[in-house]
Amino acid sequence: MPSEPLDRLVAWTAAAVRGPSPAAVVRNLSDMLEETASITRLELARREGDVLTCHSIVRGPAGLEPARELRPLDPETAGVLTGEAPRVVDVGATRRRPASARAAQARSDGARWYAITPIADAGESAGALTIWCATAPRWLDAALLQAFGRVLWHVLAAQEVVRRVAAVARRAHDDNRTLREEVARAREDAALVTRSPAMRRALERATAVARHDTPALLTGESGTGKELLARLIHRLSPRRGRPLVQVNCGALPATLVESELFGHERGAFTGASRTHRGLFERADGGTLLLDEVGELPLLAQVKLLRVLQEGTLTRVGGEETRAVDVRILAATHQPLAAMVEDGRFRLDLYYRLAVLPIALPPLRERQEDLPALTAQLLAELCAPKRPPTVPHAVLEALRRHAWPGNVRELRNVLEAAVILGPAGSLQLPPEFAPQSTGAPAPAEDRVETFEAATRRALEQALAACHGKIYGPGGAAERLALHPGTLQSKLRKLGIRREAFVRSGD
């Protein structure tokens, strides 16, 4: 190859290598070629089956402007990609009707010449490069174009490697962040401390469903511990080594629900500057918790049903179908059955999610759990310091409260008491006013049963001693009981001292 074409090939290669994407390669080439020819259009078409992804630079009123489109594989491109030599065509040399789409495009743009070359090397083709010119430049040479087509093949192959490595890195970053968040929440959750029969039934169902990939629907009032129960199910499942991804469907903007759940391709909508992996892809191999699932728009419900049924999804603005392996847990405080009747929730999706409904009782129906819950929440709030003791009057005030916010409200009240109260003994904040649970107030002559009084005394002693039984300052010493007798009474009443042990003890 003569020196001048060789120098030109080196310059073209340098321009192509500087571009991190096909669109950037087209832009760099057009900027360079504009110095030696009047370019009307430059197109890099990448082949994906029978479809061409075309990145173009087109001369318009404001100069050269970028464009991108998808179109079927045309005969001329197919011929070039299957072994035909690069060609340089003089459109103005004949008055006959153009025989190809490129010739028609040339006449439409006012071009006189166009050149097309395959992007191929060693018999493997990736696409084609086409250049339209108003006048024939000196570099319209088939040999030069063929050599540059081989260079472009390697440039695009390198860009694909970089793209895939970046995608793997992003996925690893997302998974690492998700797993770290899960580890931070992995300690025993206070809301699951229970002696309540209703809560025990919920835990038994959760333990049973954890061994399977069956979807589960967690229902209950806000603050009852649906998210904590979902984390327990994930920890007990075979997927515990993979991410647990959580999303509050009610917090997603209506216009971005599908993008957040299923992902989007670059350029799918205004502001989509890069490809985005949705929550389903981030949870692949693990568990996805859809909190407040009743807030999902109907269109998103349709796509969610498809993922549940087929295990595949398509990103917004994309055409590729992707397989995902995700275990779905759904949570809601809304009556989904009533929403189905009102047409606000799809019946088929409801039955898909409600394979095993698990209802969590409100705190007002778990009065027997208040002492243990209070002790463990205080231990968490005060760690690493020793939590304050809970006077009987304070515990009774907590029992009389209706707890509309459930365990979340209890935690907030205790946190305020720890912050504002004196050290050593718990005092409720002044603004705390117990709201009646609706139970009749005890009459003056009402006598507490022996078992209830015994239970209250034992729980109060354990809470004050943080679960310690033996030795000085232990519950047995405070109650003037032999440690063996105390343990026997605890077993008989079903009281677990572990529920009162402070974290770190």
LINHU-V192683 format. One line per field, one symbol per residue. psi: psi as a letter, one per 40 degrees, with the letter a starting at -180 (. if undefined). burial: 1 if it has 9 or more other ideal C-beta (glycine too) atoms within 8 Angstrom, else 0. A space follows every 50 residues. Layout:
psi->???
burial->???
//
This chain:
psi->hidddddddddddddddeheiddddddddddddddeighdihhhhhhgbe ihhhhihhhadeahiiihihiihiddddddeeeiiiihhgdeeieihhei ddddddddefidiihhiigihfehieaihhhhidihideghddddddddd ddddddddddddddddddddddddddddddddddeeihhdeehiehdddd ddddddddddeiehiihhiiiheefddddddddddeieedeiihhihhde ehideedddddeiiihedihegeihhhiddddeheaihhgifdeehiddd dddddddddefiihiheiehhhhighhhhiiieigddddddeeehhdddd dddfdgihhhiideefdeeddddddddddddeieihiiihidddddddde idgdeaddddddddddddddiiidhhhiidehhhhheeiiihidehhhid ddddddddddddddefehdiiheiddddefihddddddddddefhhddee hihe.
burial->00001101101110110010011111111101110010111111111000 11111111100001111100000101110110000111101000000101 01111110101111111111000011111111110010110101111111 11111110100100001001100110011001000000111111110111 01101100110000111111101111111111110110100111111010 01000011111111100110010011111111110111111111010001 11111111000111111100010101111111000100110000110011 01111101011110010011111111111111100011010001101100 10101111111111111100100001111001000000000000000000 00111111111111111110000111111000101110110010101011 11000
//
